[in-house]
Amino acid sequence: LNTAYLAAAGVEQGQDWRQPTSAVDAYPLDWTVTHGGKTWISFVAGNVWEPGVSAWREVVEGSDAPAEWVEPTGAHDAYNSGDQVTFEGAVFESVIDGNTWSPSAYPAGWKAVP
C-alpha cells in the first residue's frame, strides 16, 4: 500500500527524502532516496526514519567497496551474516546475525575481507 500511496502522491524512487507524516506515507522496503548528497535504500518496511540515522543503508555506486558501517539502532537494522561494510578503511563481513557491534567493538562478529 505504501508504494501505491507514494505513487499517487507523486513520490518516486530516487527523489530527495522527505519526512513521512504517518505509516501511510512511510517508505517501503527497498525504496531508494537521496539525502545529504548520498543515495540510500530502505532496509525495512514502513520506514519513517531519516537516512543515516536508522533503517537505511547507503548505496555506493561505481565502487566495489560496500557502504560505510553505520551503528544499528536495533534489531530492525542490525547486520546479518554475509553483510559487508567498510570500517576504518577496511572491508569486513558479518559472521553473525543481529550484529549491532562495530568490527572494533566486537571483532569476533566480523571477518576481514581481503
Phi and psi restraints in degrees (range 20) as a CNS / XPLOR table:
assign (resid 1 and name C) (resid 2 and name N)
       (resid 2 and name CA) (resid 2 and name C) 1.0 -59.8 20.0 2
assign (resid 2 and name N) (resid 2 and name CA)
       (resid 2 and name C) (resid 3 and name N) 1.0 -41.6 20.0 2
assign (resid 2 and name C) (resid 3 and name N)
       (resid 3 and name CA) (resid 3 and name C) 1.0 -61.6 20.0 2
assign (resid 3 and name N) (resid 3 and name CA)
       (resid 3 and name C) (resid 4 and name N) 1.0 -44.2 20.0 2
assign (resid 3 and name C) (resid 4 and name N)
       (resid 4 and name CA) (resid 4 and name C) 1.0 -65.2 20.0 2
assign (resid 4 and name N) (resid 4 and name CA)
       (resid 4 and name C) (resid 5 and name N) 1.0 -40.7 20.0 2
assign (resid 4 and name C) (resid 5 and name N)
       (resid 5 and name CA) (resid 5 and name C) 1.0 -64.9 20.0 2
assign (resid 5 and name N) (resid 5 and name CA)
       (resid 5 and name C) (resid 6 and name N) 1.0 -45.1 20.0 2
assign (resid 5 and name C) (resid 6 and name N)
       (resid 6 and name CA) (resid 6 and name C) 1.0 -62.3 20.0 2
assign (resid 6 and name N) (resid 6 and name CA)
       (resid 6 and name C) (resid 7 and name N) 1.0 -42.5 20.0 2
assign (resid 6 and name C) (resid 7 and name N)
       (resid 7 and name CA) (resid 7 and name C) 1.0 -61.8 20.0 2
assign (resid 7 and name N) (resid 7 and name CA)
       (resid 7 and name C) (resid 8 and name N) 1.0 -43.6 20.0 2
assign (resid 7 and name C) (resid 8 and name N)
       (resid 8 and name CA) (resid 8 and name C) 1.0 -64.4 20.0 2
assign (resid 8 and name N) (resid 8 and name CA)
       (resid 8 and name C) (resid 9 and name N) 1.0 -29.7 20.0 2
assign (resid 8 and name C) (resid 9 and name N)
       (resid 9 and name CA) (resid 9 and name C) 1.0 -86.2 20.0 2
assign (resid 9 and name N) (resid 9 and name CA)
       (resid 9 and name C) (resid 10 and name N) 1.0 0.1 20.0 2
assign (resid 9 and name C) (resid 10 and name N)
       (resid 10 and name CA) (resid 10 and name C) 1.0 82.5 20.0 2
assign (resid 10 and name N) (resid 10 and name CA)
       (resid 10 and name C) (resid 11 and name N) 1.0 14.8 20.0 2
assign (resid 10 and name C) (resid 11 and name N)
       (resid 11 and name CA) (resid 11 and name C) 1.0 -90.6 20.0 2
assign (resid 11 and name N) (resid 11 and name CA)
       (resid 11 and name C) (resid 12 and name N) 1.0 127.0 20.0 2
assign (resid 11 and name C) (resid 12 and name N)
       (resid 12 and name CA) (resid 12 and name C) 1.0 -120.5 20.0 2
assign (resid 12 and name N) (resid 12 and name CA)
       (resid 12 and name C) (resid 13 and name N) 1.0 158.0 20.0 2
assign (resid 12 and name C) (resid 13 and name N)
       (resid 13 and name CA) (resid 13 and name C) 1.0 -54.9 20.0 2
assign (resid 13 and name N) (resid 13 and name CA)
       (resid 13 and name C) (resid 14 and name N) 1.0 140.3 20.0 2
assign (resid 13 and name C) (resid 14 and name N)
       (resid 14 and name CA) (resid 14 and name C) 1.0 85.3 20.0 2
assign (resid 14 and name N) (resid 14 and name CA)
       (resid 14 and name C) (resid 15 and name N) 1.0 -5.7 20.0 2
assign (resid 14 and name C) (resid 15 and name N)
       (resid 15 and name CA) (resid 15 and name C) 1.0 -74.0 20.0 2
assign (resid 15 and name N) (resid 15 and name CA)
       (resid 15 and name C) (resid 16 and name N) 1.0 168.8 20.0 2
assign (resid 15 and name C) (resid 16 and name N)
       (resid 16 and name CA) (resid 16 and name C) 1.0 -59.1 20.0 2
assign (resid 16 and name N) (resid 16 and name CA)
       (resid 16 and name C) (resid 17 and name N) 1.0 140.2 20.0 2
assign (resid 16 and name C) (resid 17 and name N)
       (resid 17 and name CA) (resid 17 and name C) 1.0 -64.6 20.0 2
assign (resid 17 and name N) (resid 17 and name CA)
       (resid 17 and name C) (resid 18 and name N) 1.0 142.3 20.0 2
assign (resid 17 and name C) (resid 18 and name N)
       (resid 18 and name CA) (resid 18 and name C) 1.0 -134.8 20.0 2
assign (resid 18 and name N) (resid 18 and name CA)
       (resid 18 and name C) (resid 19 and name N) 1.0 146.6 20.0 2
assign (resid 18 and name C) (resid 19 and name N)
       (resid 19 and name CA) (resid 19 and name C) 1.0 -67.9 20.0 2
assign (resid 19 and name N) (resid 19 and name CA)
       (resid 19 and name C) (resid 20 and name N) 1.0 119.0 20.0 2
assign (resid 19 and name C) (resid 20 and name N)
       (resid 20 and name CA) (resid 20 and name C) 1.0 -62.8 20.0 2
assign (resid 20 and name N) (resid 20 and name CA)
       (resid 20 and name C) (resid 21 and name N) 1.0 148.8 20.0 2
assign (resid 20 and name C) (resid 21 and name N)
       (resid 21 and name CA) (resid 21 and name C) 1.0 -97.1 20.0 2
assign (resid 21 and name N) (resid 21 and name CA)
       (resid 21 and name C) (resid 22 and name N) 1.0 -15.2 20.0 2
assign (resid 21 and name C) (resid 22 and name N)
       (resid 22 and name CA) (resid 22 and name C) 1.0 -165.7 20.0 2
assign (resid 22 and name N) (resid 22 and name CA)
       (resid 22 and name C) (resid 23 and name N) 1.0 -177.7 20.0 2
assign (resid 22 and name C) (resid 23 and name N)
       (resid 23 and name CA) (resid 23 and name C) 1.0 -65.4 20.0 2
assign (resid 23 and name N) (resid 23 and name CA)
       (resid 23 and name C) (resid 24 and name N) 1.0 -24.3 20.0 2
assign (resid 23 and name C) (resid 24 and name N)
       (resid 24 and name CA) (resid 24 and name C) 1.0 -65.3 20.0 2
assign (resid 24 and name N) (resid 24 and name CA)
       (resid 24 and name C) (resid 25 and name N) 1.0 -41.0 20.0 2
assign (resid 24 and name C) (resid 25 and name N)
       (resid 25 and name CA) (resid 25 and name C) 1.0 -107.3 20.0 2
assign (resid 25 and name N) (resid 25 and name CA)
       (resid 25 and name C) (resid 26 and name N) 1.0 20.4 20.0 2
assign (resid 25 and name C) (resid 26 and name N)
       (resid 26 and name CA) (resid 26 and name C) 1.0 -70.7 20.0 2
assign (resid 26 and name N) (resid 26 and name CA)
       (resid 26 and name C) (resid 27 and name N) 1.0 157.1 20.0 2
assign (resid 26 and name C) (resid 27 and name N)
       (resid 27 and name CA) (resid 27 and name C) 1.0 -79.0 20.0 2
assign (resid 27 and name N) (resid 27 and name CA)
       (resid 27 and name C) (resid 28 and name N) 1.0 136.6 20.0 2
assign (resid 27 and name C) (resid 28 and name N)
       (resid 28 and name CA) (resid 28 and name C) 1.0 -80.3 20.0 2
assign (resid 28 and name N) (resid 28 and name CA)
       (resid 28 and name C) (resid 29 and name N) 1.0 168.8 20.0 2
assign (resid 28 and name C) (resid 29 and name N)
       (resid 29 and name CA) (resid 29 and name C) 1.0 -55.0 20.0 2
assign (resid 29 and name N) (resid 29 and name CA)
       (resid 29 and name C) (resid 30 and name N) 1.0 136.3 20.0 2
assign (resid 29 and name C) (resid 30 and name N)
       (resid 30 and name CA) (resid 30 and name C) 1.0 71.1 20.0 2
assign (resid 30 and name N) (resid 30 and name CA)
       (resid 30 and name C) (resid 31 and name N) 1.0 14.8 20.0 2
assign (resid 30 and name C) (resid 31 and name N)
       (resid 31 and name CA) (resid 31 and name C) 1.0 -80.7 20.0 2
assign (resid 31 and name N) (resid 31 and name CA)
       (resid 31 and name C) (resid 32 and name N) 1.0 138.3 20.0 2
assign (resid 31 and name C) (resid 32 and name N)
       (resid 32 and name CA) (resid 32 and name C) 1.0 -106.4 20.0 2
assign (resid 32 and name N) (resid 32 and name CA)
       (resid 32 and name C) (resid 33 and name N) 1.0 144.6 20.0 2
assign (resid 32 and name C) (resid 33 and name N)
       (resid 33 and name CA) (resid 33 and name C) 1.0 -140.6 20.0 2
assign (resid 33 and name N) (resid 33 and name CA)
       (resid 33 and name C) (resid 34 and name N) 1.0 166.0 20.0 2
assign (resid 33 and name C) (resid 34 and name N)
       (resid 34 and name CA) (resid 34 and name C) 1.0 -111.3 20.0 2
assign (resid 34 and name N) (resid 34 and name CA)
       (resid 34 and name C) (resid 35 and name N) 1.0 144.0 20.0 2
assign (resid 34 and name C) (resid 35 and name N)
       (resid 35 and name CA) (resid 35 and name C) 1.0 -164.5 20.0 2
assign (resid 35 and name N) (resid 35 and name CA)
       (resid 35 and name C) (resid 36 and name N) 1.0 130.4 20.0 2
assign (resid 35 and name C) (resid 36 and name N)
       (resid 36 and name CA) (resid 36 and name C) 1.0 63.3 20.0 2
assign (resid 36 and name N) (resid 36 and name CA)
       (resid 36 and name C) (resid 37 and name N) 1.0 30.6 20.0 2
assign (resid 36 and name C) (resid 37 and name N)
       (resid 37 and name CA) (resid 37 and name C) 1.0 78.3 20.0 2
assign (resid 37 and name N) (resid 37 and name CA)
       (resid 37 and name C) (resid 38 and name N) 1.0 10.0 20.0 2
assign (resid 37 and name C) (resid 38 and name N)
       (resid 38 and name CA) (resid 38 and name C) 1.0 -126.5 20.0 2
assign (resid 38 and name N) (resid 38 and name CA)
       (resid 38 and name C) (resid 39 and name N) 1.0 160.7 20.0 2
assign (resid 38 and name C) (resid 39 and name N)
       (resid 39 and name CA) (resid 39 and name C) 1.0 -101.3 20.0 2
assign (resid 39 and name N) (resid 39 and name CA)
       (resid 39 and name C) (resid 40 and name N) 1.0 136.8 20.0 2
assign (resid 39 and name C) (resid 40 and name N)
       (resid 40 and name CA) (resid 40 and name C) 1.0 -128.1 20.0 2
assign (resid 40 and name N) (resid 40 and name CA)
       (resid 40 and name C) (resid 41 and name N) 1.0 151.2 20.0 2
assign (resid 40 and name C) (resid 41 and name N)
       (resid 41 and name CA) (resid 41 and name C) 1.0 -122.8 20.0 2
assign (resid 41 and name N) (resid 41 and name CA)
       (resid 41 and name C) (resid 42 and name N) 1.0 136.2 20.0 2
assign (resid 41 and name C) (resid 42 and name N)
       (resid 42 and name CA) (resid 42 and name C) 1.0 -69.9 20.0 2
assign (resid 42 and name N) (resid 42 and name CA)
       (resid 42 and name C) (resid 43 and name N) 1.0 131.2 20.0 2
assign (resid 42 and name C) (resid 43 and name N)
       (resid 43 and name CA) (resid 43 and name C) 1.0 -94.7 20.0 2
assign (resid 43 and name N) (resid 43 and name CA)
       (resid 43 and name C) (resid 44 and name N) 1.0 -9.6 20.0 2
assign (resid 43 and name C) (resid 44 and name N)
       (resid 44 and name CA) (resid 44 and name C) 1.0 -139.3 20.0 2
assign (resid 44 and name N) (resid 44 and name CA)
       (resid 44 and name C) (resid 45 and name N) 1.0 161.0 20.0 2
assign (resid 44 and name C) (resid 45 and name N)
       (resid 45 and name CA) (resid 45 and name C) 1.0 -80.7 20.0 2
assign (resid 45 and name N) (resid 45 and name CA)
       (resid 45 and name C) (resid 46 and name N) 1.0 150.0 20.0 2
assign (resid 45 and name C) (resid 46 and name N)
       (resid 46 and name CA) (resid 46 and name C) 1.0 67.5 20.0 2
assign (resid 46 and name N) (resid 46 and name CA)
       (resid 46 and name C) (resid 47 and name N) 1.0 38.1 20.0 2
assign (resid 46 and name C) (resid 47 and name N)
       (resid 47 and name CA) (resid 47 and name C) 1.0 -78.0 20.0 2
assign (resid 47 and name N) (resid 47 and name CA)
       (resid 47 and name C) (resid 48 and name N) 1.0 116.1 20.0 2
assign (resid 47 and name C) (resid 48 and name N)
       (resid 48 and name CA) (resid 48 and name C) 1.0 -112.7 20.0 2
assign (resid 48 and name N) (resid 48 and name CA)
       (resid 48 and name C) (resid 49 and name N) 1.0 1.0 20.0 2
assign (resid 48 and name C) (resid 49 and name N)
       (resid 49 and name CA) (resid 49 and name C) 1.0 -84.2 20.0 2
assign (resid 49 and name N) (resid 49 and name CA)
       (resid 49 and name C) (resid 50 and name N) 1.0 158.2 20.0 2
assign (resid 49 and name C) (resid 50 and name N)
       (resid 50 and name CA) (resid 50 and name C) 1.0 -77.8 20.0 2
assign (resid 50 and name N) (resid 50 and name CA)
       (resid 50 and name C) (resid 51 and name N) 1.0 136.6 20.0 2
assign (resid 50 and name C) (resid 51 and name N)
       (resid 51 and name CA) (resid 51 and name C) 1.0 -58.0 20.0 2
assign (resid 51 and name N) (resid 51 and name CA)
       (resid 51 and name C) (resid 52 and name N) 1.0 138.6 20.0 2
assign (resid 51 and name C) (resid 52 and name N)
       (resid 52 and name CA) (resid 52 and name C) 1.0 91.7 20.0 2
assign (resid 52 and name N) (resid 52 and name CA)
       (resid 52 and name C) (resid 53 and name N) 1.0 -9.8 20.0 2
assign (resid 52 and name C) (resid 53 and name N)
       (resid 53 and name CA) (resid 53 and name C) 1.0 -105.0 20.0 2
assign (resid 53 and name N) (resid 53 and name CA)
       (resid 53 and name C) (resid 54 and name N) 1.0 -50.4 20.0 2
assign (resid 53 and name C) (resid 54 and name N)
       (resid 54 and name CA) (resid 54 and name C) 1.0 -163.6 20.0 2
assign (resid 54 and name N) (resid 54 and name CA)
       (resid 54 and name C) (resid 55 and name N) 1.0 147.3 20.0 2
assign (resid 54 and name C) (resid 55 and name N)
       (resid 55 and name CA) (resid 55 and name C) 1.0 66.9 20.0 2
assign (resid 55 and name N) (resid 55 and name CA)
       (resid 55 and name C) (resid 56 and name N) 1.0 18.1 20.0 2
assign (resid 55 and name C) (resid 56 and name N)
       (resid 56 and name CA) (resid 56 and name C) 1.0 -129.4 20.0 2
assign (resid 56 and name N) (resid 56 and name CA)
       (resid 56 and name C) (resid 57 and name N) 1.0 150.7 20.0 2
assign (resid 56 and name C) (resid 57 and name N)
       (resid 57 and name CA) (resid 57 and name C) 1.0 -122.8 20.0 2
assign (resid 57 and name N) (resid 57 and name CA)
       (resid 57 and name C) (resid 58 and name N) 1.0 138.0 20.0 2
assign (resid 57 and name C) (resid 58 and name N)
       (resid 58 and name CA) (resid 58 and name C) 1.0 -69.5 20.0 2
assign (resid 58 and name N) (resid 58 and name CA)
       (resid 58 and name C) (resid 59 and name N) 1.0 138.1 20.0 2
assign (resid 58 and name C) (resid 59 and name N)
       (resid 59 and name CA) (resid 59 and name C) 1.0 -95.8 20.0 2
assign (resid 59 and name N) (resid 59 and name CA)
       (resid 59 and name C) (resid 60 and name N) 1.0 120.4 20.0 2
assign (resid 59 and name C) (resid 60 and name N)
       (resid 60 and name CA) (resid 60 and name C) 1.0 -102.8 20.0 2
assign (resid 60 and name N) (resid 60 and name CA)
       (resid 60 and name C) (resid 61 and name N) 1.0 107.2 20.0 2
assign (resid 60 and name C) (resid 61 and name N)
       (resid 61 and name CA) (resid 61 and name C) 1.0 -93.4 20.0 2
assign (resid 61 and name N) (resid 61 and name CA)
       (resid 61 and name C) (resid 62 and name N) 1.0 145.8 20.0 2
assign (resid 61 and name C) (resid 62 and name N)
       (resid 62 and name CA) (resid 62 and name C) 1.0 69.0 20.0 2
assign (resid 62 and name N) (resid 62 and name CA)
       (resid 62 and name C) (resid 63 and name N) 1.0 21.7 20.0 2
assign (resid 62 and name C) (resid 63 and name N)
       (resid 63 and name CA) (resid 63 and name C) 1.0 -141.6 20.0 2
assign (resid 63 and name N) (resid 63 and name CA)
       (resid 63 and name C) (resid 64 and name N) 1.0 145.9 20.0 2
assign (resid 63 and name C) (resid 64 and name N)
       (resid 64 and name CA) (resid 64 and name C) 1.0 -83.0 20.0 2
assign (resid 64 and name N) (resid 64 and name CA)
       (resid 64 and name C) (resid 65 and name N) 1.0 -15.1 20.0 2
assign (resid 64 and name C) (resid 65 and name N)
       (resid 65 and name CA) (resid 65 and name C) 1.0 -78.2 20.0 2
assign (resid 65 and name N) (resid 65 and name CA)
       (resid 65 and name C) (resid 66 and name N) 1.0 140.8 20.0 2
assign (resid 65 and name C) (resid 66 and name N)
       (resid 66 and name CA) (resid 66 and name C) 1.0 -73.4 20.0 2
assign (resid 66 and name N) (resid 66 and name CA)
       (resid 66 and name C) (resid 67 and name N) 1.0 170.4 20.0 2
assign (resid 66 and name C) (resid 67 and name N)
       (resid 67 and name CA) (resid 67 and name C) 1.0 -62.9 20.0 2
assign (resid 67 and name N) (resid 67 and name CA)
       (resid 67 and name C) (resid 68 and name N) 1.0 157.7 20.0 2
assign (resid 67 and name C) (resid 68 and name N)
       (resid 68 and name CA) (resid 68 and name C) 1.0 -61.8 20.0 2
assign (resid 68 and name N) (resid 68 and name CA)
       (resid 68 and name C) (resid 69 and name N) 1.0 144.6 20.0 2
assign (resid 68 and name C) (resid 69 and name N)
       (resid 69 and name CA) (resid 69 and name C) 1.0 -61.6 20.0 2
assign (resid 69 and name N) (resid 69 and name CA)
       (resid 69 and name C) (resid 70 and name N) 1.0 134.5 20.0 2
assign (resid 69 and name C) (resid 70 and name N)
       (resid 70 and name CA) (resid 70 and name C) 1.0 -123.7 20.0 2
assign (resid 70 and name N) (resid 70 and name CA)
       (resid 70 and name C) (resid 71 and name N) 1.0 131.1 20.0 2
assign (resid 70 and name C) (resid 71 and name N)
       (resid 71 and name CA) (resid 71 and name C) 1.0 -63.0 20.0 2
assign (resid 71 and name N) (resid 71 and name CA)
       (resid 71 and name C) (resid 72 and name N) 1.0 120.2 20.0 2
assign (resid 71 and name C) (resid 72 and name N)
       (resid 72 and name CA) (resid 72 and name C) 1.0 -65.7 20.0 2
assign (resid 72 and name N) (resid 72 and name CA)
       (resid 72 and name C) (resid 73 and name N) 1.0 151.2 20.0 2
assign (resid 72 and name C) (resid 73 and name N)
       (resid 73 and name CA) (resid 73 and name C) 1.0 -101.1 20.0 2
assign (resid 73 and name N) (resid 73 and name CA)
       (resid 73 and name C) (resid 74 and name N) 1.0 -5.4 20.0 2
assign (resid 73 and name C) (resid 74 and name N)
       (resid 74 and name CA) (resid 74 and name C) 1.0 176.0 20.0 2
assign (resid 74 and name N) (resid 74 and name CA)
       (resid 74 and name C) (resid 75 and name N) 1.0 -170.8 20.0 2
assign (resid 74 and name C) (resid 75 and name N)
       (resid 75 and name CA) (resid 75 and name C) 1.0 -63.2 20.0 2
assign (resid 75 and name N) (resid 75 and name CA)
       (resid 75 and name C) (resid 76 and name N) 1.0 -28.1 20.0 2
assign (resid 75 and name C) (resid 76 and name N)
       (resid 76 and name CA) (resid 76 and name C) 1.0 -67.4 20.0 2
assign (resid 76 and name N) (resid 76 and name CA)
       (resid 76 and name C) (resid 77 and name N) 1.0 -23.2 20.0 2
assign (resid 76 and name C) (resid 77 and name N)
       (resid 77 and name CA) (resid 77 and name C) 1.0 -128.4 20.0 2
assign (resid 77 and name N) (resid 77 and name CA)
       (resid 77 and name C) (resid 78 and name N) 1.0 21.3 20.0 2
assign (resid 77 and name C) (resid 78 and name N)
       (resid 78 and name CA) (resid 78 and name C) 1.0 -70.1 20.0 2
assign (resid 78 and name N) (resid 78 and name CA)
       (resid 78 and name C) (resid 79 and name N) 1.0 156.2 20.0 2
assign (resid 78 and name C) (resid 79 and name N)
       (resid 79 and name CA) (resid 79 and name C) 1.0 -82.4 20.0 2
assign (resid 79 and name N) (resid 79 and name CA)
       (resid 79 and name C) (resid 80 and name N) 1.0 146.6 20.0 2
assign (resid 79 and name C) (resid 80 and name N)
       (resid 80 and name CA) (resid 80 and name C) 1.0 -115.9 20.0 2
assign (resid 80 and name N) (resid 80 and name CA)
       (resid 80 and name C) (resid 81 and name N) 1.0 169.0 20.0 2
assign (resid 80 and name C) (resid 81 and name N)
       (resid 81 and name CA) (resid 81 and name C) 1.0 -51.0 20.0 2
assign (resid 81 and name N) (resid 81 and name CA)
       (resid 81 and name C) (resid 82 and name N) 1.0 130.4 20.0 2
assign (resid 81 and name C) (resid 82 and name N)
       (resid 82 and name CA) (resid 82 and name C) 1.0 94.2 20.0 2
assign (resid 82 and name N) (resid 82 and name CA)
       (resid 82 and name C) (resid 83 and name N) 1.0 -17.0 20.0 2
assign (resid 82 and name C) (resid 83 and name N)
       (resid 83 and name CA) (resid 83 and name C) 1.0 -67.7 20.0 2
assign (resid 83 and name N) (resid 83 and name CA)
       (resid 83 and name C) (resid 84 and name N) 1.0 134.6 20.0 2
assign (resid 83 and name C) (resid 84 and name N)
       (resid 84 and name CA) (resid 84 and name C) 1.0 -112.1 20.0 2
assign (resid 84 and name N) (resid 84 and name CA)
       (resid 84 and name C) (resid 85 and name N) 1.0 145.9 20.0 2
assign (resid 84 and name C) (resid 85 and name N)
       (resid 85 and name CA) (resid 85 and name C) 1.0 -139.4 20.0 2
assign (resid 85 and name N) (resid 85 and name CA)
       (resid 85 and name C) (resid 86 and name N) 1.0 159.9 20.0 2
assign (resid 85 and name C) (resid 86 and name N)
       (resid 86 and name CA) (resid 86 and name C) 1.0 -102.0 20.0 2
assign (resid 86 and name N) (resid 86 and name CA)
       (resid 86 and name C) (resid 87 and name N) 1.0 129.9 20.0 2
assign (resid 86 and name C) (resid 87 and name N)
       (resid 87 and name CA) (resid 87 and name C) 1.0 -141.2 20.0 2
assign (resid 87 and name N) (resid 87 and name CA)
       (resid 87 and name C) (resid 88 and name N) 1.0 120.8 20.0 2
assign (resid 87 and name C) (resid 88 and name N)
       (resid 88 and name CA) (resid 88 and name C) 1.0 50.8 20.0 2
assign (resid 88 and name N) (resid 88 and name CA)
       (resid 88 and name C) (resid 89 and name N) 1.0 41.8 20.0 2
assign (resid 88 and name C) (resid 89 and name N)
       (resid 89 and name CA) (resid 89 and name C) 1.0 83.9 20.0 2
assign (resid 89 and name N) (resid 89 and name CA)
       (resid 89 and name C) (resid 90 and name N) 1.0 -2.6 20.0 2
assign (resid 89 and name C) (resid 90 and name N)
       (resid 90 and name CA) (resid 90 and name C) 1.0 -119.0 20.0 2
assign (resid 90 and name N) (resid 90 and name CA)
       (resid 90 and name C) (resid 91 and name N) 1.0 159.5 20.0 2
assign (resid 90 and name C) (resid 91 and name N)
       (resid 91 and name CA) (resid 91 and name C) 1.0 -100.7 20.0 2
assign (resid 91 and name N) (resid 91 and name CA)
       (resid 91 and name C) (resid 92 and name N) 1.0 134.7 20.0 2
assign (resid 91 and name C) (resid 92 and name N)
       (resid 92 and name CA) (resid 92 and name C) 1.0 -129.3 20.0 2
assign (resid 92 and name N) (resid 92 and name CA)
       (resid 92 and name C) (resid 93 and name N) 1.0 152.7 20.0 2
assign (resid 92 and name C) (resid 93 and name N)
       (resid 93 and name CA) (resid 93 and name C) 1.0 -121.9 20.0 2
assign (resid 93 and name N) (resid 93 and name CA)
       (resid 93 and name C) (resid 94 and name N) 1.0 131.9 20.0 2
assign (resid 93 and name C) (resid 94 and name N)
       (resid 94 and name CA) (resid 94 and name C) 1.0 -69.4 20.0 2
assign (resid 94 and name N) (resid 94 and name CA)
       (resid 94 and name C) (resid 95 and name N) 1.0 136.4 20.0 2
assign (resid 94 and name C) (resid 95 and name N)
       (resid 95 and name CA) (resid 95 and name C) 1.0 -109.4 20.0 2
assign (resid 95 and name N) (resid 95 and name CA)
       (resid 95 and name C) (resid 96 and name N) 1.0 6.3 20.0 2
assign (resid 95 and name C) (resid 96 and name N)
       (resid 96 and name CA) (resid 96 and name C) 1.0 -136.1 20.0 2
assign (resid 96 and name N) (resid 96 and name CA)
       (resid 96 and name C) (resid 97 and name N) 1.0 156.3 20.0 2
assign (resid 96 and name C) (resid 97 and name N)
       (resid 97 and name CA) (resid 97 and name C) 1.0 -85.5 20.0 2
assign (resid 97 and name N) (resid 97 and name CA)
       (resid 97 and name C) (resid 98 and name N) 1.0 153.0 20.0 2
assign (resid 97 and name C) (resid 98 and name N)
       (resid 98 and name CA) (resid 98 and name C) 1.0 68.8 20.0 2
assign (resid 98 and name N) (resid 98 and name CA)
       (resid 98 and name C) (resid 99 and name N) 1.0 31.0 20.0 2
assign (resid 98 and name C) (resid 99 and name N)
       (resid 99 and name CA) (resid 99 and name C) 1.0 -79.6 20.0 2
assign (resid 99 and name N) (resid 99 and name CA)
       (resid 99 and name C) (resid 100 and name N) 1.0 111.9 20.0 2
assign (resid 99 and name C) (resid 100 and name N)
       (resid 100 and name CA) (resid 100 and name C) 1.0 -109.8 20.0 2
assign (resid 100 and name N) (resid 100 and name CA)
       (resid 100 and name C) (resid 101 and name N) 1.0 4.4 20.0 2
assign (resid 100 and name C) (resid 101 and name N)
       (resid 101 and name CA) (resid 101 and name C) 1.0 -101.3 20.0 2
assign (resid 101 and name N) (resid 101 and name CA)
       (resid 101 and name C) (resid 102 and name N) 1.0 153.3 20.0 2
assign (resid 101 and name C) (resid 102 and name N)
       (resid 102 and name CA) (resid 102 and name C) 1.0 -77.2 20.0 2
assign (resid 102 and name N) (resid 102 and name CA)
       (resid 102 and name C) (resid 103 and name N) 1.0 162.6 20.0 2
assign (resid 102 and name C) (resid 103 and name N)
       (resid 103 and name CA) (resid 103 and name C) 1.0 -59.6 20.0 2
assign (resid 103 and name N) (resid 103 and name CA)
       (resid 103 and name C) (resid 104 and name N) 1.0 -28.4 20.0 2
assign (resid 103 and name C) (resid 104 and name N)
       (resid 104 and name CA) (resid 104 and name C) 1.0 -82.9 20.0 2
assign (resid 104 and name N) (resid 104 and name CA)
       (resid 104 and name C) (resid 105 and name N) 1.0 -29.4 20.0 2
assign (resid 104 and name C) (resid 105 and name N)
       (resid 105 and name CA) (resid 105 and name C) 1.0 -77.0 20.0 2
assign (resid 105 and name N) (resid 105 and name CA)
       (resid 105 and name C) (resid 106 and name N) 1.0 -32.0 20.0 2
assign (resid 105 and name C) (resid 106 and name N)
       (resid 106 and name CA) (resid 106 and name C) 1.0 -143.7 20.0 2
assign (resid 106 and name N) (resid 106 and name CA)
       (resid 106 and name C) (resid 107 and name N) 1.0 76.4 20.0 2
assign (resid 106 and name C) (resid 107 and name N)
       (resid 107 and name CA) (resid 107 and name C) 1.0 -57.4 20.0 2
assign (resid 107 and name N) (resid 107 and name CA)
       (resid 107 and name C) (resid 108 and name N) 1.0 -29.0 20.0 2
assign (resid 107 and name C) (resid 108 and name N)
       (resid 108 and name CA) (resid 108 and name C) 1.0 -66.7 20.0 2
assign (resid 108 and name N) (resid 108 and name CA)
       (resid 108 and name C) (resid 109 and name N) 1.0 -17.9 20.0 2
assign (resid 108 and name C) (resid 109 and name N)
       (resid 109 and name CA) (resid 109 and name C) 1.0 -86.8 20.0 2
assign (resid 109 and name N) (resid 109 and name CA)
       (resid 109 and name C) (resid 110 and name N) 1.0 -2.5 20.0 2
assign (resid 109 and name C) (resid 110 and name N)
       (resid 110 and name CA) (resid 110 and name C) 1.0 -137.4 20.0 2
assign (resid 110 and name N) (resid 110 and name CA)
       (resid 110 and name C) (resid 111 and name N) 1.0 153.2 20.0 2
assign (resid 110 and name C) (resid 111 and name N)
       (resid 111 and name CA) (resid 111 and name C) 1.0 -126.9 20.0 2
assign (resid 111 and name N) (resid 111 and name CA)
       (resid 111 and name C) (resid 112 and name N) 1.0 142.0 20.0 2
assign (resid 111 and name C) (resid 112 and name N)
       (resid 112 and name CA) (resid 112 and name C) 1.0 -69.5 20.0 2
assign (resid 112 and name N) (resid 112 and name CA)
       (resid 112 and name C) (resid 113 and name N) 1.0 140.3 20.0 2
assign (resid 112 and name C) (resid 113 and name N)
       (resid 113 and name CA) (resid 113 and name C) 1.0 -106.1 20.0 2
assign (resid 113 and name N) (resid 113 and name CA)
       (resid 113 and name C) (resid 114 and name N) 1.0 121.2 20.0 2
